[in-house]
Amino acid sequence: MKIAVATEDGKTVSAHFGKAPYYVVVEVSEGKVLEREMRAKAYHGNHQEYGHDHADMYTCIADCQVLVVGGMGTPAHESALAHGLQVVPTDPRDISTVIQAYLDGTLQENPRLIHRPGVH
């Protein structure tokens, strides 16, 4: 399984998916991290730069099953779901902690982090 985490610095979960220029992609098996890599995310920046067509933002994580975000607009959320991703909006920011909590089954989801565009 592969988990993608929206990030700005490779260490923390970005507070807003649309402003994160990267993904940290973690491959896991049997509760252990096998590999971790950074991938550039298309169309990062202000959500108005890419409108409501979010498809290209998921191309580089087509091999992932899970997307962890610290916040996300509803159009991007709906697009991620349409691409077959399980979206996990969460408050913790340390990527290593988030990945371990996901593997342990203890990562708390916060659905309030999915919002209308322009509302944070």
C-alpha positions as CSV (number, residue, x, y, z in Angstrom):
1,M,0.0,0.0,0.0
2,K,1.1,3.6,-0.7
3,I,0.1,6.6,1.3
4,A,0.5,10.1,-0.1
5,V,0.8,13.1,2.3
6,A,0.4,16.7,1.0
7,T,3.4,18.7,2.2
8,E,5.3,21.9,1.8
9,D,8.6,20.8,3.4
10,G,8.7,17.0,3.4
11,K,8.3,16.9,7.2
12,T,4.9,18.2,8.0
13,V,1.4,17.7,6.7
14,S,0.4,20.9,4.8
15,A,-2.5,22.8,6.4
16,H,-4.0,23.2,2.9
17,F,-3.8,20.7,0.1
18,G,-4.0,23.3,-2.6
19,K,-0.9,25.2,-1.4
20,A,1.3,22.1,-0.9
21,P,3.9,21.8,-3.8
22,Y,4.8,18.2,-2.9
23,Y,3.6,14.8,-1.7
24,V,5.6,12.5,0.6
25,V,4.8,9.0,-0.7
26,V,5.3,6.2,1.8
27,E,5.1,2.6,0.8
28,V,4.0,0.3,3.6
29,S,3.6,-3.4,4.1
30,E,2.7,-5.4,7.2
31,G,2.7,-2.3,9.3
32,K,6.2,-1.2,8.3
33,V,7.5,1.6,6.2
34,L,9.4,0.2,3.2
35,E,10.2,3.3,1.2
36,R,9.6,7.1,1.5
37,E,10.0,9.6,-1.4
38,M,9.1,13.2,-2.3
39,R,7.1,13.9,-5.5
40,A,6.2,17.2,-7.0
41,K,2.5,18.0,-7.1
42,A,1.0,19.7,-10.2
43,Y,-0.9,22.9,-9.9
44,H,0.2,23.9,-6.4
45,G,-0.5,27.3,-5.1
46,N,-3.7,29.4,-5.0
47,H,-6.8,27.3,-5.8
48,Q,-7.9,29.9,-8.3
49,E,-4.9,29.2,-10.5
50,Y,-6.3,25.7,-11.4
51,G,-10.0,26.3,-11.0
52,H,-12.0,23.2,-10.4
53,D,-10.1,20.7,-12.6
54,H,-8.0,18.9,-10.1
55,A,-7.2,15.7,-12.1
56,D,-3.6,16.6,-12.8
57,M,-2.9,16.9,-9.1
58,Y,-3.4,13.2,-8.7
59,T,-1.5,11.9,-11.7
60,C,1.8,11.5,-9.8
61,I,0.1,9.6,-7.0
62,A,-2.0,7.2,-9.2
63,D,-0.2,4.3,-7.5
64,C,-1.4,5.5,-4.0
65,Q,-4.5,4.3,-2.1
66,V,-4.6,6.9,0.7
67,L,-4.2,10.7,0.7
68,V,-3.5,12.5,4.0
69,V,-4.3,16.2,4.2
70,G,-4.4,18.9,6.8
71,G,-7.2,20.7,5.0
72,M,-8.8,20.6,1.6
73,G,-11.5,22.3,-0.4
74,T,-14.6,20.3,-1.4
75,P,-13.9,20.2,-5.1
76,A,-10.4,18.8,-4.6
77,H,-11.8,16.3,-2.1
78,E,-14.5,15.1,-4.5
79,S,-11.9,14.8,-7.2
80,A,-9.6,12.8,-5.0
81,L,-12.4,10.4,-4.1
82,A,-13.2,10.1,-7.8
83,H,-9.6,9.0,-8.4
84,G,-10.1,6.2,-5.9
85,L,-8.2,7.7,-3.0
86,Q,-9.2,7.3,0.6
87,V,-8.8,10.9,1.9
88,V,-7.8,11.3,5.5
89,P,-8.1,14.9,6.8
90,T,-6.2,15.1,10.1
91,D,-4.9,17.7,12.6
92,P,-1.5,16.2,13.5
93,R,1.3,17.8,11.4
94,D,4.4,15.6,11.8
95,I,4.4,13.2,8.8
96,S,6.2,10.3,10.6
97,T,3.8,10.5,13.5
98,V,0.8,10.6,11.1
99,I,2.0,7.6,9.1
100,Q,2.7,5.6,12.3
101,A,-0.8,6.5,13.7
102,Y,-2.4,5.4,10.4
103,L,-0.6,2.1,10.5
104,D,-1.6,1.6,14.2
105,G,-5.2,2.5,13.4
106,T,-5.2,5.4,15.8
107,L,-5.0,8.4,13.3
108,Q,-7.9,10.7,14.1
109,E,-9.8,12.0,11.1
110,N,-11.3,15.6,11.2
111,P,-14.0,16.0,8.6
112,R,-14.2,19.7,9.4
113,L,-10.9,20.1,7.6
114,I,-12.8,19.6,4.3
115,H,-14.2,23.0,3.4
116,R,-15.6,25.2,0.7
117,P,-12.9,26.8,-1.5
118,G,-11.6,30.0,-0.1
119,V,-12.7,29.1,3.5
120,H,-9.9,28.0,5.9
